[in-house]
Amino acid sequence: MHFTQSAGLVGMTSEIHKRRHSDSRLSWLLRGVTFLKFGYDPANVFSPGPHNELGFVTGRSCEVFWP
């Protein structure tokens, strides 16, 4: 259910996508940025909740960047 609205589209360069699989720090950095920008934390790592059924922190608005 996490990618149904974007049809699975993830916006990152191919180089970062390749490095993400071999560098766990990069994955955590990307997860942290996603939480700060969108309030998305499906694993409850950055926020104890409450979260909606899609993993977004309840009450947080989405900040759109790079339109």
KAHUVEN-V220342 format. One line per field, one symbol per residue. ss: DSSP state (H for helix, E for strand, L for the rest). phi: phi as a letter, one per 20 degrees, with the letter a starting at -180 (. if undefined). psi: psi as a letter, one per 20 degrees, with the letter a starting at -180 (. if undefined). A space follows every 50 residues. Layout:
ss=???
phi=???
psi=???
//
This chain:
ss=LLLLLLLLLLLLLHHHHHHHLLLHHHHHHHHHHHHHHHLELLLLLLLLLL ELLLLEELLLLLLLLLL
phi=.fdffdlnfcebfffffffgfdcffffffffffffffdmebfeleebfof cefeoeffneeedeclf
psi=ihjhhjkjppnqqhgggghhhiohhhghghggghgghikomhjlgipiaq qaiijqppipqpoprm.
//
